[in-house]
Amino acid sequence: MGDKVAVIVGVGAGLGASVARRFGSAGYDVALIARSAAYLEELGTELQGQGVTTGWTPVDISDAPALRAAVERFGIHLGRIDVLHYNPSVFRQADPLQLGVDELLEDVRVGVGGLLTAVQAARPVMPRGARVLATGSMAADEPWNEACSLGVQKAALRNLVRSLDTTLAPDGIRAMSLTVRGTLASEGPFAHDRVAGALFAAAQTPDDDWQAEVSYTG
């Protein structure tokens, strides 16, 4: 086994990219998963130019078999997964009288279900001390009714993370969600790089001090 490996699911130009850069700068090999092949190549090439060993694969995260296969391939190729960061969610502007059941389930499949798939695929190559990180949101506690599926996603994500943490803890693997209590931005207290730093810091927390939910207030 070589360097530590961070797999980042749902990489975009905001927080996901910042997380990739943060772990890469700390010496992790980085594996990127997202839908956009063009953006993955752009970010992956940037990271490689900075000396970070980087691989990527385009995947529709709502496609569970494809997501599972991608995570498994990274695990087999790299030999280990030390950090799995799950970032995706769906913003759909629809209040509870407009939102259809199928739409809600479609959003939850991306915002929550993909985490389950990714962890199950990664688990065989996650060593003791590995970490599962998820991007949470204050929408779990303070949902905006006009985008109500997001609040459902984030509340369910936090619940699932707690169950994952309890299940994985006996093997020395821990899971946490970072509840971002503000709006992500390019600058300021909720800048992507600052939130990525909080995720990185949380991942270094020893088991005795571990919390399944960490609140980030900027």
N, C-alpha and C positions, 0 to 999 in steps of 0.2 A: 504494500500500500504506500502511495506517495503522499502528497500534500493533502490537507483537509479540503473537503469539497462542499460547496454551497450550491444547492439547486434552487433556482428562483422561478416560481410558477406565476405567470401573469405579468411579464415584464413589459412596461410601457416607458414612455419618455419621462415620467415623473418619479414616483417613489420606487418602483421596481428597478429602474436604472440606477438610482442612487444607492439602493441596497447592493446591487451587483458591484458597483464601484467601491463601496465601503468594505465589503468582504474581500474583494479582489486586492485592495490596498493592504489588507492585513495578511496576505499570503495564501488565501484560499484559491483553489481552482474553482471556476464558476461555470455553471451550466444554466442556460437560459431557455425558458419555454414560454411561448406566446403565439398568438395567431399570425402576426405580421412577419412574414419571412424577410421582407425588405428591412424592417426596423431591427430585427434580430441580427441581420448581417451588419448593419450600421453600428450597433452597439457592440457586438462581438468583436468587430474589427478594431473599434476604438480601444476596447479593453486589451486586446492582444498587442496593440501598439504601445500600451503602457506596461507590457511585460506580464500580464495576467493570463494564465492558461485558461482559455475560454472555449466552450462548445455551445452549440445552440440547435434547437429544432423547432420548426413551426408546428403548432398543434391547436386545433379547436378544443378549448378546455371543456366545452360541454359534451365532447365525445369521450366518454369514460374509457373505452378500450384503447383509443389512441393516446390519451394522457397516460394511462397505466404503462403502455408499451414504451413511451418516451422516457418516463422516469426509470423504468427497468433497464433500458438501454444505457442510460447514463450510469446507473449503479453498476452494471456489469463492466462497462468500459473503464470507469474510474476506480472501481473496487470498493468504494465507500461513499456514504452521504452523511456528512456531519451536521449540516444545516439544511433544512427544507423550509423555504419561505413561501407562504401562500398569500398572494396579493389580489386576485381578481374579485370583482363585484360588478353588478349590473345596476346602472342608474336608468330607471324607466319612469318618466314623469306620468304618473297615473295614480289617482286617489283610490280608496277602497271601493268606491262605487263604479269606477271605470276599469279597474284591474281585473282581468280574467283569471280564472284558476289555472289554466294552462300557462299563462304568462308568468304567474307567480312561481309555479313549479319550474319553469324554464330558468327563471332568475336564480332560484335557490340551487338548481343544479350547478350553475356556474359559481355562485358566491359561497356555497357550502359543500355541495356534493363533490366538487373537484378536490377539496382538501382530503376527504375520506379516501378517494381513489389514489391520490398522490402518496399519502402516508402508507397505505397498504402496499403500494408498489415499492416504496423506499425502505420499508422496515427490514427486509432481509439483509441489507448492507449498511444499516445504521448501527455504529458501535456505541458502546457505553459512553455517555457524555454527549451524545448527539442531541440536537435541538430541533423542534418544530416551532416555527414562528408564523403567526398570522396577523394580517393587518385588520385591526378592529376599528370601530368608529363609535362616536357618541350617538349615532343614529340608533344603536341598540337600545339606548335609554331614552332618547329624545327624538323619536322618529318624526320626519316631516310627512304629513298626511298626503301631500301631493306627489310623493315618491315613496309610497309606503312599502314597496317590496324591498327597498334597501334596508330599512329598519328590521324587517323580518330576516333578511340575509345575515345582518350583523349580529342580531340576537342569537340566531341559530348557530352562527359560527363560533361565538363565544361559548355557547353551551357545549358544542362538539369538542372544542379545544380542551375544556375542563375534563370531559370524558377521556379524551386521548391522553391527557397528562396523567390521570389516575391509572389508566391501563398500561402506559409505557414506563411509569416511574420505577416499578420493581426491577427493570432492566437498565436503570440508570439513564434513561432517555426522558427528556422533559418537553412539554408543550406549553406555549403561552400565546395569548393574543395581546397586542398592544392597542389599547383603546385610545384613538387619537381624538382628543376633545377640542377640535377646532377644524378649520378648513385647510387642507393641504394647499401649498402655494410654492412659488419659485423662490420667494424671499420671506424673511420674518421668522417668528417663533415656530411656525408650522411648515417651514421650508422642507422640501423633500430630503435634502442632505441631513438636516437636523433630526428628522424622524428616523431616517436610516441609521443615524448614529445611536439613537435610542434603542432601536431593534438590535443593533450589534452589541451594545452594552448589556441588554437583557440576556442575550445569548451566552454571555460570559458569566452569568450569575451561577454560583455553586448551588448544588442541590439543597443544601440546608437552608438557603435563603430564597429558594425558588418561589415564584408566584405565577399561577396560571393566567392571571390577568394583570397587566401593568397599565396604569393610566398615564398618558402623556398629555400634559397641559401646556407644553411650550416653555 
